Amino acid sequence: MSIPNKTDVIIVGSGPTGLSLACQLIRYGIDFVVIDKNLGITPYSKALGVHARTLEIYEQLDLAKQALERGTIAGKVRLLEGGEIIGEVDLSNIGAGLSAFPFMLVLEQSENERLLYQYLVAHGRKVFWQTELESLSQDAAGVTANVKNNEGESQTIAGKYLVGCDGPRSPVRRTLGLSFEGSTFERLFYVADVRIDWKFSQDALHVCLSRNAVVAFFPMPGQQRWRIVGAFPEGHDKEEGEVLYEEIEARIKEEAELELDITRVDWFSTYKVHVRHVENFSSGRCFLAGDSAHIHTPAGGQGMNTGIQDAYNLAWKLALVLKGAAADRILDTYNEERLPNAKRLLQTTDRMFNLAAGTDWLLNVIRTTVFPPMAKFILSFDAIKKRFFPLISQIGITYRGSSLSEHDGDEDFAVKAGDRMPYFLLDGKSVYDRLREPKFHLLTFSDSERDYQPQTEIVAAVPIDSHVIPLSPHVAEVFGVDRSFNLLLRPDNYIAFISSDISPARLATYLKEIKRA
Ligand SMILES: Cc1cc2nc3c(=O)[nH]c(=O)nc-3n(C[C@H](O)[C@H](O)[C@H](O)COP(=O)(O)OP(=O)(O)OC[C@H]3O[C@@H](n4cnc5c(N)ncnc54)[C@H](O)[C@@H]3O)c2cc1C
C-alpha cells in the first residue's frame, strides 16, 4: 500500500507516543498517516514500568488484560548493603482503593509497542516503516510533510495537523525552531538486560546501596531476567558508546558487593541523562508529544508513560476540532495542560534521581543509613501511600489550572474540576468500566430518580453519554458531599465541572463555550 498523500493527522514517529496517538485516533474515527524511519517496533527493552494511569488508558483500548498477562506486577523493593538485606518494602498493592491497577506493572517498552501496534493492525491500519520525514511546511490551512519512503523516493503528505512523536532529537521540533532548554548530568549511566544466577528471588526490585554508588536490579518477565542500572563515578573519562560490557560487569560486581553470576547479556547501553523541555508544545498546526517535548532522568520510570498521556490528552481535542464539535482554540489547552505537567515531572524526577544517585555526603548518609530501616515503616502509613502512589502512578496529575476546568460550584467538593475521575466501585465493578466510550460523560449522582434529566437534545453536536449513579455513602465520601450533583467528564476522564447545580443550562453553557471560536 502506498502512502496516502492526504490525511487529517500526520504522525511522525512510531514509538510508544506515536502508536498511542494512532490508537486513540482510531477510537475517534479520525484519519491519520503514521511514518517511522525504523524497520519496525523497537527490539530493545528500554522503559520497563507501566503505571496505573497508562493501564487505565490501555483498558479503554481493551489492552490492559493483555498487558497484565505479558508483564509482572512489581512486588517488593529490597534494599541491600554489603550483600545483606537491610530493608524491604511491599509495593504490590500500594495504591489499593485509588485505581483498578494499584501497582506498577513491569512490561518492557518493546512489548508495550507490540500491544499498541497489534491494536492498530487489528483495526486495519498500518505504520509506514522506513519512511523518514525530511522537511515540513505549514500555513493557515494545513501542513505539508516531505518524506522519503522505503524505496528512497521523495513524496509529500498533506495533513490538517502534524504531531512530532519523533523522540529526543526530534526533527519536527528543530524544524519548528522550538527551543529545548535544560541540562545534562555529568555522570555516565549504564543499563544492561541480563540473566543472573544468584540467591535472590525475582519477586523484588533489589537496590544495592553503598557510599558512592547505587546499583539497581529490576526483575523482568522471564526466568532469571534482570535489568541492571547504575552509574560510573564522576570524572570517568569515557563517553556514550565507548564503554565495553566487560567494564560494566566488573563495576556491577564491585559496587553491588554480591555473589552473582551473569550468565547471559541480552542488551546493554550507556547513556547521559538529560533534563530538558520545550517552552511550547505546539507551533501553528504542528504539535510535539513524548520525548520530543520533554526528557528527564529515569527515576520513577515516567518517560514512556508521560508520552502515552500526552497523546491521550491531544487525541480527543484534535478529534473534536476535526469533527467541528469544538473551536480550534481548544487545541491551545494541550500546551496549557501538558507543559506545566512536564515542568513538574522534570523537578520531581530530578529530586528522586539526586536522592538515589547524588554524590553529596549527606545524601550518602541518608541513603545508606537513615532511609533503609525506616522505609517500610514510612510506607506503612496510609496518608503517605496516598501521596506517593498518585505521584508515581501519574493518577495524581491534575489540570485544575486549565481553561477547560470550570470551577464554579466545585468549592464544597473534595474533588475539583481538572482532577482525574476518582476510582470507586459500583455494584462491585470499577466506575471506569462505564467510561470507556470516547465521549463526554455526564454523571448525575443522585439519591433520587427525580434529579435525572436526560440532556441529549442540547448537546447533539458533541458526543455525550449520560449516567445516573446512586449517591451511596462511599461515593459521598469520595466526593466530599452528600447531596445530588452533576459531574461532566471530558473524553479523557478528567473533570470539566462538578456542581450541585444539576440544571441542563450548566451543561449547555459549557459545551457552547467549547464550540465558541
Ligand atoms: C536505555 C534507555 C532506558 C530507558 N529506561 C526507561 C525507563 O525505565 N522508564 C521510562 O519510562 N522510560 C525509559 N526510557 C525512556 C523511554 O524509552 C522514552 O521515554 C520513550 O521511548 C519515549 O517514547 P517516544 O515515542 O516519545 O519516543 P521514541 O521512543 O524515541 O520514538 C521516536 C520515534 O521517532 C522516529 N523518528 C525519529 N526521527 C524520525 C524522522 N525524521 N522520520 C520518521 N521517524 C522518525 C524514531 O525512529 C522512533 O521510532 C529509556 C530510554 C532508553 C534509551
PDBQT file of the ligand as one rigid body, heavy atoms in Angstrom, charges set to zero:
ROOT
HETATM    1  C1  LIG A 601      18.384   2.960  27.567  1.00  0.00    +0.000 C 
HETATM    2  C2  LIG A 601      17.054   3.564  27.859  1.00  0.00    +0.000 A 
HETATM    3  C3  LIG A 601      16.388   3.220  29.039  1.00  0.00    +0.000 A 
HETATM    4  C4  LIG A 601      15.162   3.802  29.341  1.00  0.00    +0.000 A 
HETATM    5  N1  LIG A 601      14.524   3.444  30.501  1.00  0.00    +0.000 NA
HETATM    6  C5  LIG A 601      13.313   3.976  30.771  1.00  0.00    +0.000 A 
HETATM    7  C6  LIG A 601      12.550   3.566  31.908  1.00  0.00    +0.000 A 
HETATM    8  O1  LIG A 601      12.991   2.717  32.684  1.00  0.00    +0.000 OA
HETATM    9  N2  LIG A 601      11.312   4.123  32.105  1.00  0.00    +0.000 N 
HETATM   10  C7  LIG A 601      10.773   5.050  31.228  1.00  0.00    +0.000 A 
HETATM   11  O2  LIG A 601       9.613   5.493  31.410  1.00  0.00    +0.000 OA
HETATM   12  N3  LIG A 601      11.467   5.468  30.173  1.00  0.00    +0.000 NA
HETATM   13  C8  LIG A 601      12.718   4.952  29.915  1.00  0.00    +0.000 A 
HETATM   14  N4  LIG A 601      13.374   5.332  28.818  1.00  0.00    +0.000 N 
HETATM   15  C9  LIG A 601      12.796   6.405  28.023  1.00  0.00    +0.000 C 
HETATM   16  C10 LIG A 601      11.746   5.872  27.076  1.00  0.00    +0.000 C 
HETATM   17  O3  LIG A 601      12.344   4.898  26.282  1.00  0.00    +0.000 OA
HETATM   18  C11 LIG A 601      11.219   7.051  26.274  1.00  0.00    +0.000 C 
HETATM   19  O4  LIG A 601      10.633   7.979  27.176  1.00  0.00    +0.000 OA
HETATM   20  C12 LIG A 601      10.202   6.630  25.236  1.00  0.00    +0.000 C 
HETATM   21  O5  LIG A 601      10.800   5.827  24.257  1.00  0.00    +0.000 OA
HETATM   22  C13 LIG A 601       9.608   7.862  24.559  1.00  0.00    +0.000 C 
HETATM   23  O6  LIG A 601       8.777   7.448  23.531  1.00  0.00    +0.000 OA
HETATM   24  P1  LIG A 601       8.542   8.349  22.258  1.00  0.00    +0.000 P 
HETATM   25  O7  LIG A 601       7.581   7.579  21.429  1.00  0.00    +0.000 OA
HETATM   26  O8  LIG A 601       8.180   9.731  22.681  1.00  0.00    +0.000 OA
HETATM   27  O9  LIG A 601       9.954   8.451  21.532  1.00  0.00    +0.000 OA
HETATM   28  P2  LIG A 601      10.841   7.303  20.885  1.00  0.00    +0.000 P 
HETATM   29  O10 LIG A 601      10.604   6.008  21.556  1.00  0.00    +0.000 OA
HETATM   30  O11 LIG A 601      12.232   7.830  20.861  1.00  0.00    +0.000 OA
HETATM   31  O12 LIG A 601      10.280   7.163  19.404  1.00  0.00    +0.000 OA
HETATM   32  C14 LIG A 601      10.558   8.139  18.415  1.00  0.00    +0.000 C 
HETATM   33  C15 LIG A 601      10.369   7.511  17.057  1.00  0.00    +0.000 C 
HETATM   34  O13 LIG A 601      10.502   8.531  16.080  1.00  0.00    +0.000 OA
HETATM   35  C16 LIG A 601      11.175   8.010  14.959  1.00  0.00    +0.000 C 
HETATM   36  N5  LIG A 601      11.771   9.102  14.201  1.00  0.00    +0.000 N 
HETATM   37  C17 LIG A 601      12.715   9.976  14.600  1.00  0.00    +0.000 A 
HETATM   38  N6  LIG A 601      13.009  10.828  13.600  1.00  0.00    +0.000 NA
HETATM   39  C18 LIG A 601      12.233  10.492  12.549  1.00  0.00    +0.000 A 
HETATM   40  C19 LIG A 601      12.078  11.003  11.227  1.00  0.00    +0.000 A 
HETATM   41  N7  LIG A 601      12.799  12.033  10.758  1.00  0.00    +0.000 N 
HETATM   42  N8  LIG A 601      11.175  10.418  10.402  1.00  0.00    +0.000 NA
HETATM   43  C20 LIG A 601      10.433   9.360  10.837  1.00  0.00    +0.000 A 
HETATM   44  N9  LIG A 601      10.556   8.832  12.053  1.00  0.00    +0.000 NA
HETATM   45  C21 LIG A 601      11.431   9.393  12.916  1.00  0.00    +0.000 A 
HETATM   46  C22 LIG A 601      12.210   7.063  15.568  1.00  0.00    +0.000 C 
HETATM   47  O14 LIG A 601      12.627   6.091  14.621  1.00  0.00    +0.000 OA
HETATM   48  C23 LIG A 601      11.436   6.467  16.731  1.00  0.00    +0.000 C 
HETATM   49  O15 LIG A 601      10.823   5.245  16.397  1.00  0.00    +0.000 OA
HETATM   50  C24 LIG A 601      14.595   4.750  28.476  1.00  0.00    +0.000 A 
HETATM   51  C25 LIG A 601      15.258   5.090  27.275  1.00  0.00    +0.000 A 
HETATM   52  C26 LIG A 601      16.473   4.491  26.970  1.00  0.00    +0.000 A 
HETATM   53  C27 LIG A 601      17.164   4.858  25.666  1.00  0.00    +0.000 C 
ENDROOT
TORSDOF 0
